[in-house]
């Protein structure tokens, strides 16, 4: 039952991440409300998993990773290289994917960030509808909406975790 509740919280985070990605792409804003809701969903899911496993290691690793990301990215925010919403979203993401999912998340983030940077530098590669939304904001000047690759990487990592958990449930125990 704890596993099902934990997976449900992860599933609920997916549409919220998609909303954050779209709003960051179209308006370059990530709301504090959305980030706090993600934090609650992620922390709740991690607590359920920790209670099920009988170990709080994953929760501690996620909290440490979130703190390190916040401190590191705060410096980039102070230098005006990253937006504040991106810093907060990135700091909350370890709670969503858990300590065990950080490697997968990091690799996916690298791929999605490169693709996003390529599309921002060459917006003509975007589909017509997305291109129109993107060029409606003439003040962008090549700014990369980093919430998009963060959200995409988190969604894919969560999907992998859910698929792995469901596959593990279906296998007979030895």
C-alpha positions in Angstrom: 0.0 0.0 0.0 2.9 2.4 0.8 4.4 1.7 -2.6 1.1 2.4 -4.4 0.7 5.7 -2.5 4.3 6.7 -3.3 3.8 5.9 -7.0 0.6 7.9 -7.0 2.4 11.0 -5.7 5.0 10.6 -8.4 2.3 10.3 -11.1 0.7 13.5 -9.8 4.0 15.3 -10.2 4.2 14.6 -13.9 1.4 16.9 -15.1 2.7 19.6 -12.7 6.2 19.3 -14.3 4.6 19.5 -17.7 2.8 22.7 -16.7 6.0 24.2 -15.3 7.9 23.3 -18.6 5.2 25.0 -20.7 4.9 28.1 -18.6 8.7 28.5 -18.5 8.9 28.1 -22.2 6.1 30.5 -22.9 6.5 33.1 -20.2 10.0 32.4 -18.6 8.4 32.2 -15.2 8.3 29.3 -12.7 5.9 30.0 -9.8 6.8 29.4 -6.2 3.4 27.6 -5.7 4.3 25.0 -8.3 7.8 24.4 -6.8 6.4 24.1 -3.3 3.8 21.6 -4.5 6.5 19.6 -6.2 8.5 19.6 -3.0 5.5 18.3 -1.1 4.8 15.6 -3.6 8.5 14.5 -3.8 9.0 14.6 0.0 5.8 12.7 0.6 6.8 10.0 -1.9 10.3 9.7 -0.4 8.9 9.4 3.1 6.6 6.6 2.0 9.5 4.8 0.2 11.7 5.3 3.2 9.1 3.8 5.6 8.7 0.9 3.2 12.4 0.3 2.9 13.1 0.9 6.6 16.0 3.2 5.7 16.1 7.0 5.5 19.3 7.0 3.4 17.5 8.0 0.2 15.7 10.9 2.0 19.0 12.1 3.4 20.8 11.9 0.1 18.0 13.8 -1.6 18.1 16.5 1.0 21.9 16.8 0.7 21.7 16.9 -3.1 19.0 19.6 -3.0 21.0 21.7 -0.6 24.2 21.4 -2.7 22.3 22.3 -5.9 20.7 25.3 -4.2 24.0 26.7 -3.0 25.8 26.0 -6.3 23.1 27.4 -8.5 22.5 30.4 -6.1 25.9 31.6 -7.1 24.9 31.4 -10.8 21.7 33.3 -10.0 23.7 36.0 -8.3 25.8 36.3 -11.5 22.5 36.5 -13.6 23.3 33.3 -15.5 20.3 31.3 -14.2 16.8 32.4 -13.1 15.6 32.1 -9.6 12.8 29.8 -10.6 15.3 27.5 -12.2 17.4 27.4 -9.0 14.4 26.5 -6.9 13.1 23.9 -9.4 16.5 22.3 -9.6 16.8 22.2 -5.8 13.5 20.4 -5.4 14.1 17.9 -8.1 16.2 15.5 -6.0 13.1 15.0 -3.8 11.1 14.0 -6.8 13.6 11.5 -8.3 15.2 10.4 -5.0 18.8 9.8 -4.3 18.8 6.6 -6.4 17.5 8.4 -9.4 20.0 11.3 -9.5 22.4 9.7 -11.9 19.6 8.9 -14.5 18.2 12.4 -14.0 21.6 14.0 -14.5 22.3 12.2 -17.7 18.8 13.0 -19.1 19.2 16.6 -18.0 22.4 16.9 -19.9 20.8 15.6 -23.1 17.6 17.7 -22.7 19.7 20.9 -21.9 21.8 20.4 -25.0 18.7 20.0 -27.2 17.0 23.0 -25.6 20.0 25.2 -26.1 20.2 24.1 -29.7 16.5 25.0 -30.2 16.9 28.3 -28.5 19.9 29.2 -30.7 18.0 28.0 -33.8 14.3 28.6 -33.1 13.5 27.9 -36.8 13.9 24.2 -35.9 10.8 24.4 -33.6 7.4 23.4 -34.9 5.3 26.3 -36.2 3.1 26.6 -33.2 5.9 26.5 -30.7 7.9 28.9 -32.8 5.1 31.5 -32.7 4.8 31.2 -28.9 8.6 31.5 -28.6 8.9 34.6 -30.9 6.0 36.4 -29.1 8.6 37.4 -26.5 11.1 39.7 -28.3 13.1 40.4 -25.1 14.4 36.8 -24.9 17.8 37.5 -26.5 18.8 33.9 -26.6 17.8 33.1 -23.0 17.4 29.4 -22.4 14.2 28.4 -20.5 16.0 25.9 -18.3 12.8 24.8 -16.6 12.0 22.9 -19.8 14.9 20.4 -19.7 14.7 20.1 -15.9 11.1 19.1 -16.2 11.6 16.8 -19.1 14.5 15.0 -17.4 12.4 14.7 -14.2 9.4 13.4 -16.0 11.5 10.7 -17.8 13.3 9.7 -14.6 9.9 9.4 -12.8 8.5 7.3 -15.7 11.5 5.0 -15.5 11.1 4.6 -11.8 7.4 3.9 -12.1 8.0 1.3 -14.8 10.8 -0.3 -12.8 8.6 -0.5 -9.7 5.7 -2.0 -11.6 8.0 -4.5 -13.3 9.4 -5.5 -10.0 5.9 -6.1 -8.6 5.0 -8.3 -11.5 8.1 -10.6 -11.2 7.7 -13.7 -9.0 9.9 -13.7 -5.9 12.5 -16.5 -5.6 
